[in-house]
């Protein structure tokens, strides 16, 4: 269990921070960018949850917890991606759960006839923001993977999460009937 008694440590005042295990790195390194963007996406999901309830809110709550697991995974260097009592790692079952939820929601949606614009409902608009921040987190994790070993399932999770959030935006827009569709060249 996490127990925080002191919020500031002054350890980051020189532009460095600690990874899991204590290794000090620059605050602008690729690994920090990756889990920093995961934290931003989680915050955007939290804002969206202010406009959700029931099963949708429960689903987003599970995802927010996964996002903390994901941040811990990305903050943990090493090549062993097996979870343990002391090391959180994203696992295939978390990706599979997202896929199952995508399939369930998507079964009730009509096919898209255009790209969607963020909007339709407050929750959908906020989730579009969360989706785009999730895509950024994915790009940052891939960039980090060029120089460091990153759990490939963590990257898969980010990719699937952005799909999940997209399908959820449509589902919350009255199963797609209230999607705001892009009209190519409409303002020429």
C-alpha positions as CSV (number, residue, x, y, z in Angstrom):
1,X,0.0,0.0,0.0
2,X,1.2,3.5,-0.8
3,X,1.7,5.9,2.1
4,X,2.7,9.5,1.4
5,X,3.4,11.6,4.4
6,X,5.6,14.3,2.8
7,X,4.6,15.7,-0.6
8,X,7.7,17.8,-1.3
9,X,11.2,16.3,-1.1
10,X,13.2,18.9,-2.9
11,X,14.8,16.0,-4.8
12,X,13.6,17.3,-8.1
13,X,14.8,20.9,-7.7
14,X,17.8,20.3,-9.9
15,X,15.8,18.9,-12.9
16,X,16.0,15.2,-12.0
17,X,13.5,12.7,-10.6
18,X,13.7,9.1,-9.4
19,X,12.4,6.1,-11.3
20,X,11.1,3.1,-9.5
21,X,14.1,1.5,-7.9
22,X,15.8,4.9,-7.2
23,X,17.7,5.6,-10.4
24,X,17.9,9.4,-11.0
25,X,17.1,10.7,-14.5
26,X,16.4,14.0,-16.2
27,X,12.8,15.1,-15.9
28,X,12.6,15.6,-19.6
29,X,13.8,12.1,-20.6
30,X,11.6,10.0,-22.9
31,X,10.5,7.6,-20.1
32,X,9.3,10.6,-18.0
33,X,7.5,12.1,-21.0
34,X,5.7,8.8,-21.5
35,X,4.3,8.3,-18.0
36,X,3.7,12.1,-17.7
37,X,1.4,11.9,-20.7
38,X,-0.3,8.8,-19.1
39,X,-0.9,11.0,-16.0
40,X,-2.4,13.7,-18.2
41,X,-4.7,11.2,-20.0
42,X,-5.8,9.9,-16.6
43,X,-6.7,13.4,-15.5
44,X,-8.7,14.0,-18.7
45,X,-10.6,10.7,-18.0
46,X,-11.3,12.0,-14.5
47,X,-12.8,15.2,-15.9
48,X,-15.0,13.1,-18.3
49,X,-16.2,11.0,-15.3
50,X,-17.8,14.1,-13.9
51,X,-20.3,13.6,-16.8
52,X,-20.8,9.8,-16.6
53,X,-22.6,7.4,-14.3
54,X,-23.4,3.7,-14.0
55,X,-21.5,1.1,-16.0
56,X,-19.6,3.8,-18.0
57,X,-18.3,5.4,-14.8
58,X,-17.3,2.0,-13.4
59,X,-15.5,1.2,-16.7
60,X,-13.6,4.5,-16.6
61,X,-12.7,4.0,-12.9
62,X,-11.1,0.6,-13.8
63,X,-9.2,2.3,-16.6
64,X,-8.0,5.1,-14.3
65,X,-6.6,2.4,-12.0
66,X,-5.0,0.7,-14.9
67,X,-3.4,4.1,-15.9
68,X,-1.7,4.2,-12.5
69,X,-0.5,0.7,-13.0
70,X,0.7,1.8,-16.5
71,X,2.5,4.8,-15.0
72,X,4.2,2.5,-12.5
73,X,5.2,0.1,-15.3
74,X,6.7,2.9,-17.4
75,X,8.6,4.2,-14.3
76,X,10.2,0.9,-13.7
77,X,13.3,0.2,-15.8
78,X,14.4,-3.3,-16.6
79,X,13.7,-6.2,-19.0
80,X,11.6,-8.4,-16.8
81,X,8.0,-7.5,-17.5
82,X,6.5,-10.1,-15.1
83,X,4.4,-8.5,-12.4
84,X,5.3,-9.2,-8.8
85,X,4.3,-8.1,-5.3
86,X,6.7,-5.1,-5.7
87,X,6.6,-4.4,-9.4
88,X,3.4,-3.4,-11.3
89,X,3.3,-4.4,-15.0
90,X,0.6,-4.1,-17.5
91,X,-0.5,-7.6,-18.6
92,X,-2.3,-9.0,-21.6
93,X,-5.6,-9.5,-19.6
94,X,-5.9,-5.7,-19.2
95,X,-5.6,-5.3,-22.9
96,X,-8.1,-8.1,-23.5
97,X,-10.6,-6.5,-21.1
98,X,-10.4,-3.3,-23.2
99,X,-10.9,-5.2,-26.4
100,X,-14.0,-7.0,-24.9
101,X,-15.5,-3.7,-23.8
102,X,-14.8,-2.2,-27.3
103,X,-16.5,-5.2,-29.0
104,X,-19.5,-4.9,-26.6
105,X,-20.0,-1.2,-27.2
106,X,-19.2,-1.3,-31.0
107,X,-21.9,-4.0,-31.5
108,X,-24.6,-1.4,-30.9
109,X,-23.1,1.3,-33.1
110,X,-23.9,2.0,-36.7
111,X,-21.0,2.2,-39.1
112,X,-19.3,5.6,-39.4
113,X,-19.9,7.6,-42.6
114,X,-17.3,10.2,-41.8
115,X,-14.7,11.1,-39.1
116,X,-16.2,12.4,-35.9
117,X,-15.5,15.8,-34.4
118,X,-15.1,16.1,-30.6
119,X,-18.5,16.9,-29.2
120,X,-22.0,15.6,-29.1
121,X,-22.1,15.4,-25.3
122,X,-19.8,16.7,-22.6
123,X,-18.6,13.3,-21.7
124,X,-17.8,12.5,-25.3
125,X,-15.9,15.8,-25.8
126,X,-13.8,15.2,-22.7
127,X,-13.1,11.6,-23.7
128,X,-11.9,12.8,-27.1
129,X,-9.4,14.9,-25.3
130,X,-8.4,11.9,-23.2
131,X,-8.1,9.9,-26.4
132,X,-5.7,12.4,-28.0
133,X,-3.6,12.6,-24.9
134,X,-3.5,8.8,-24.8
135,X,-2.2,8.9,-28.4
136,X,0.5,11.3,-27.3
137,X,1.4,9.0,-24.4
138,X,1.7,6.1,-26.9
139,X,4.0,8.2,-29.1
140,X,6.2,9.1,-26.1
141,X,6.3,5.4,-25.0
142,X,7.4,4.4,-28.5
143,X,10.1,7.2,-28.4
144,X,11.3,5.9,-25.1
145,X,11.4,2.4,-26.5
146,X,14.1,3.5,-29.0
147,X,16.6,4.1,-26.2
148,X,15.2,2.0,-23.2
149,X,13.5,-1.2,-22.7
150,X,9.7,-0.6,-22.4
151,X,7.1,-3.3,-21.7
152,X,5.6,-4.0,-25.1
153,X,2.2,-4.8,-23.5
154,X,2.2,-1.2,-22.0
155,X,2.4,0.2,-25.6
156,X,-0.3,-2.2,-26.7
157,X,-2.5,-1.1,-23.8
158,X,-2.1,2.6,-24.8
159,X,-3.0,1.8,-28.4
160,X,-6.1,-0.2,-27.4
161,X,-7.1,2.4,-24.8
162,X,-7.3,5.2,-27.5
163,X,-9.5,2.9,-29.6
164,X,-11.6,2.2,-26.5
165,X,-12.0,5.9,-25.7
166,X,-13.0,6.6,-29.3
167,X,-15.7,3.9,-29.3
168,X,-16.9,5.1,-26.0
169,X,-17.3,8.6,-27.3
170,X,-19.7,7.3,-30.0
171,X,-21.5,5.0,-27.5
172,X,-22.1,8.0,-25.2
173,X,-23.4,10.0,-28.1
174,X,-26.6,8.0,-28.1
175,X,-24.9,5.0,-29.7
176,X,-23.5,7.2,-32.5
177,X,-26.8,8.9,-33.5
178,X,-25.6,12.2,-32.0
179,X,-22.0,12.0,-33.3
180,X,-20.8,15.3,-34.8
181,X,-19.5,14.3,-38.2
182,X,-16.8,16.0,-40.2
183,X,-18.0,17.5,-43.5
184,X,-14.9,17.7,-45.7
185,X,-14.5,21.1,-47.3
186,X,-17.6,22.5,-45.7
187,X,-16.2,26.0,-45.3
188,X,-14.4,26.6,-48.5
